[in-house]
């Protein structure tokens, strides 16, 4: 974009003739377009999860069939495009992917991330369709559960987490990939360096682009706190309660799942409350004997946030 600066002139008192001030006309200065940090974050997330998927199936020992992420991606792209086309038609608007190849690429980034997350974190043995079901639910959640905030419809639930959680609830024979899954073929120092590398990259990404460090800090601190409460009040083993924090699954959840920009608050106070609430809900679920608590806790927290936004909008604190 360029900014045109016209030559300044003075108008004669009779209004008939402009008078030149003699000031030279400056040249136009081009404004460098700023890149959207949310798009940059999505691009980094997509590259990270793609690299991790490839390394996982070639070097780390992922136990799903190698065809799983490929089919999940195809179904993810197709379902995302189909649902966006239908929603655009229903609301008489132009689809978000229309206009340019770049618009299409940016639109497909969330679908890409969600598809690979479902393919990586779920384990359906040799059956492929539970992964595909999770991917479709992931994309559908962005259209089924949403609120109008400041004139724009926004999704409430974390898409990939919702797809995983719904699949776990409906099909009790489907589980989460076991902890050893992420470093199955690695031994010694390398088995520790991989989680540390994921942690460092994820932390830098969230600090620089998503600005979700307050949320991460609150979530991790809340997780430690709920472990202490369970130890003191319910006689749970403290080491066992803290042990999930050492796994790659917890690191991935902390840096790449709970920090979803579209379904989490932007203010520091809101992020802290969101992180602490997720940890508290997780503690309650564990005490209730419910497995896979990380994913269910995030769904419940997102729904609670949606309820708070509804109440705030009804009171006029949030523009509709």
Steps between C-alpha positions, in 0.01 A plus 500: 500500500627844417423828671465796263600833654373792292689825460378751759332813358347818636177641361481870412250689719263539208493123464578512133866413468716260697834636606805272479701494822812389320531188709631205301269204464633203696509164334249234594611267776398139479363347819632155565200270556489338841456125517218371717657333807213251519569385146870475580418294809281265295778461244754415772258257665432332166869466417580367848229236507578395142870455580418314821259269317757414234773440757258305716418249229858468374719532811303527824279192473142625462273197512222615268516388139695749284192541279306645796629862489473509120135395494424726797643796310291427191182461703590807705544719192183370333279534807632848582436625146157337487385642832630848421326493162171395660527759779586777254198408289274494807615845615527650151867587524818423310689193627813579696711294262392695192695776333854371460724195548636666814150530645444131431831407663432706811148358528629141488766549770266423795363194319857384434597536866182335626526203265859422598422547870219244482720262301782536751322494836224243446556127481231290331710189442475394134169678439524822302152647525517622867780736399293629209197541725709709740626719216146569372374579852801728546405709197127487574548635854607836352154541345273324750611672823573869450403843626458836332752738652537854365299408193702193410426133565783339697541136594506412869655154508856398424444310173755217512453447875124479450533244222723285720275533807178416315664195342620378841151539648311327218742213438637351821735271310689798357773641721776754510843410361708351785772716658787296354350552153685831448850367569445130436817444296719749685733414785736674738564871472299541179180388673540801731618749240188460285256608776732785598518614137121492465467697823748767391353544152145513631590751770675730252205480260246585770714776645564665165173453310201372697591694818361215712778477758266615784261218406779241488644617830159489668423157356831346610484667840139390541594145405761491775251651744229244426757222545588640844132525595437140394803389700399689814124439496451172315824318577600478134867428431666837436757359258228322304289816488791701362635230269287595194696826479811307392336350191503625143119489490480756783755724328309484172172572678653794687674666207282407204149409624391718790651811339265503200456874424144461374352345816699663782494852652737772386529699823759391757238473773274292277788270404593442864141417591471268199819311591411466868146388418625231262736367768226504765253318274771244419553436872128447554481258208795297629346482848178379335687215330464640147787421265635722221432795729715748306274497197172501690621777732574725204158439342325582829709814550424622148128447562523687831672789322223499241243523778685793656506678163126443458427652841735791432332566167155487658611765750644715224862459604593331174360640171288250308 
